[in-house]
Amino acid sequence: MLISKLYDAGVRSEHAYTAAFASIGASFLAWMVSTKEENAGLDRADRWGIFVGEWAPTFFGLGVALAVHEQNEGAA
């Protein structure tokens, strides 16, 4: 149901995959910026990088689900 609504809204698997790769890059960028800007130390920088990095598997999962939905839509 959620995948159908995303598909109907114009979200495609390529969008989800792009968001996944962007979140990987954003994770690295957040880690780099945090190590330079935070006075709290490396622990906090690591947490920011991990927090943003946890988005990637969600976007990859949505991409796979959307790809399956797209294949089913084409077969119907």
VOKOLLO-773863 format. One record per atom (N, C-alpha, C): residue in one letter; x, y, z; atom name. Coordinates in steps of 0.001 Angstrom, whole numbers, plus 500000, padded with zeros to 6 digits. Layout:
N
   r        X        Y        Z    a
   a        X        Y        Z   CA
...
This chain:
76
   r        X        Y        Z    a
   m   500817   498818   500000    N
   m   500000   500000   500000   CA
   m   500873   501263   500000    C
   l   501853   501323   500878    N
   l   502742   502476   500920   CA
   l   503524   502591   499618    C
   i   503995   501469   499109    N
   i   504768   501477   497868   CA
   i   503896   501952   496714    C
   s   502648   501509   496678    N
   s   501722   501956   495631   CA
   s   501496   503456   495700    C
   k   501356   503976   496903    N
   k   501140   505417   497066   CA
   k   502378   506208   496642    C
   l   503561   505702   497001    N
   l   504793   506367   496563   CA
   l   504903   506339   495034    C
   y   504578   505187   494446    N
   y   504634   505041   492991   CA
   y   503649   505990   492318    C
   d   502442   506067   492847    N
   d   501424   506965   492296   CA
   d   501825   508426   492440    C
   a   502616   508739   493464    N
   a   503090   510109   493683   CA
   a   504270   510457   492774    C
   g   504764   509479   492012    N
   g   505852   509746   491068   CA
   g   507223   509315   491538    C
   v   507300   508674   492704    N
   v   508591   508196   493212   CA
   v   508920   506883   492511    C
   r   510098   506800   491949    N
   r   510536   505588   491239   CA
   r   511752   505000   491943    C
   s   512088   503786   491578    N
   s   513205   503094   492224   CA
   s   514507   503875   492069    C
   e   514688   504519   490928    N
   e   515910   505296   490710   CA
   e   516034   506426   491727    C
   h   514906   507011   492095    N
   h   514934   508085   493097   CA
   h   515401   507553   494450    C
   a   514888   506388   494822    N
   a   515261   505804   496108   CA
   a   516740   505401   496111    C
   y   517220   504831   495004    N
   y   518626   504452   494927   CA
   y   519530   505688   494983    C
   t   519120   506749   494310    N
   t   519888   507994   494348   CA
   t   519943   508546   495770    C
   a   518800   508504   496462    N
   a   518764   508969   497855   CA
   a   519664   508110   498740    C
   a   519728   506813   498471    N
   a   520580   505925   499261   CA
   a   522054   506288   499086    C
   f   522472   506458   497841    N
   f   523867   506818   497606   CA
   f   524177   508216   498142    C
   a   523217   509126   498032    N
   a   523419   510469   498580   CA
   a   523556   510419   500098    C
   s   522806   509537   500757    N
   s   522916   509452   502214   CA
   s   524256   508861   502642    C
   i   524822   508001   501804    N
   i   526162   507488   502101   CA
   i   527166   508640   502041    C
   g   527065   509452   500994    N
   g   527938   510620   500881   CA
   g   527704   511622   501996    C
   a   526430   511829   502345    N
   a   526096   512758   503425   CA
   a   526613   512244   504764    C
   s   526625   510936   504926    N
   s   527155   510344   506150   CA
   s   528643   510665   506302    C
   f   529373   510479   505228    N
   f   530798   510787   505252   CA
   f   531025   512283   505475    C
   l   530235   513097   504785    N
   l   530361   514541   504934   CA
   l   530020   514984   506360    C
   a   528951   514423   506941    N
   a   528580   514769   508320   CA
   a   529690   514385   509286    C
   w   530306   513248   509046    N
   w   531401   512810   509905   CA
   w   532591   513759   509784    C
   m   532926   514133   508541    N
   m   534071   515020   508337   CA
   m   533841   516389   508965    C
   v   532650   516941   508760    N
   v   532341   518267   509317   CA
   v   532320   518201   510838    C
   s   531748   517127   511381    N
   s   531658   517002   512841   CA
   s   533029   516870   513486    C
   t   533955   516195   512834    N
   t   535285   516048   513423   CA
   t   535998   517393   513491    C
   k   535690   518285   512561    N
   k   536355   519584   512541   CA
   k   535621   520629   513374    C
   e   534296   520560   513419    N
   e   533499   521600   514061   CA
   e   533165   521304   515526    C
   e   533021   520058   515872    N
   e   532611   519695   517234   CA
   e   533810   519690   518166    C
   n   533665   520322   519288    N
   n   534693   520283   520313   CA
   n   534474   519106   521254    C
   a   533369   518387   521048    N
   a   533019   517271   521929   CA
   a   533867   516040   521645    C
   g   534572   516027   520548    N
   g   535447   514909   520267   CA
   g   534936   514008   519162    C
   l   535700   512956   518926    N
   l   535433   512044   517829   CA
   l   534178   511209   518059    C
   d   533828   510929   519301    N
   d   532648   510106   519575   CA
   d   531388   510725   518991    C
   r   531218   512014   519206    N
   r   530018   512683   518692   CA
   r   530027   512726   517170    C
   a   531167   512928   516582    N
   a   531280   512931   515120   CA
   a   530903   511568   514558    C
   d   531364   510515   515212    N
   d   531010   509167   514767   CA
   d   529510   508945   514833    C
   r   528864   509436   515890    N
   r   527415   509255   516026   CA
   r   526660   509968   514918    C
   w   527087   511179   514541    N
   w   526420   511891   513442   CA
   w   526556   511113   512141    C
   g   527745   510631   511857    N
   g   527959   509863   510634   CA
   g   527134   508598   510600    C
   i   527059   507904   511720    N
   i   526274   506670   511792   CA
   i   524791   506978   511652    C
   f   524315   508051   512296    N
   f   522900   508419   512210   CA
   f   522478   508635   510759    C
   v   523247   509413   510032    N
   v   522909   509685   508630   CA
   v   523107   508425   507789    C
   g   524116   507639   508104    N
   g   524387   506417   507349   CA
   g   523309   505362   507487    C
   e   522544   505422   508552    N
   e   521464   504445   508733   CA
   e   520302   504668   507778    C
   w   520256   505797   507105    N
   w   519188   506042   506136   CA
   w   519375   505221   504872    C
   a   520606   504930   504500    N
   a   520889   504253   503232   CA
   a   520163   502911   503088    C
   p   520208   502013   504073    N
   p   519500   500740   503886   CA
   p   517992   500916   503701    C
   t   517418   501912   504349    N
   t   515988   502173   504179   CA
   t   515695   502590   502747    C
   f   516507   503491   502211    N
   f   516304   503921   500832   CA
   f   516553   502788   499840    C
   f   517565   501948   500099    N
   f   517801   500801   499222   CA
   f   516615   499842   499267    C
   g   516063   499608   500453    N
   g   514891   498740   500587   CA
   g   513691   499298   499842    C
   l   513471   500598   499966    N
   l   512383   501223   499211   CA
   l   512633   501114   497707    C
   g   513873   501249   497305    N
   g   514206   501116   495886   CA
   g   513897   499735   495355    C
   v   514223   498714   496115    N
   v   513932   497343   495698   CA
   v   512420   497126   495629    C
   a   511713   497586   496651    N
   a   510256   497427   496661   CA
   a   509614   498163   495484    C
   l   510102   499358   495199    N
   l   509570   500109   494057   CA
   l   509911   499428   492741    C
   a   511106   498851   492633    N
   a   511490   498149   491408   CA
   a   510583   496944   491166    C
   v   510276   496215   492220    N
   v   509356   495074   492098   CA
   v   507974   495567   491675    C
   h   507530   496643   492287    N
   h   506229   497208   491939   CA
   h   506210   497673   490467    C
   e   507296   498294   490031    N
   e   507393   498745   488652   CA
   e   507331   497569   487685    C
   q   507992   496474   488034    N
   q   507940   495276   487175   CA
   q   506544   494697   487127    C
   n   505869   494679   488250    N
   n   504506   494157   488301   CA
   n   503545   495049   487523    C
   e   503761   496359   487584    N
   e   502919   497293   486834   CA
   e   503110   497090   485334    C
   g   504338   496821   484918    N
   g   504621   496593   483498   CA
   g   504049   495280   482997    C
   a   503964   494294   483891    N
   a   503442   492983   483495   CA
   a   501916   492977   483446    C
   a   501296   493931   484140    N
   a   499825   493942   484201   CA
   a   499218   494549   482968    C
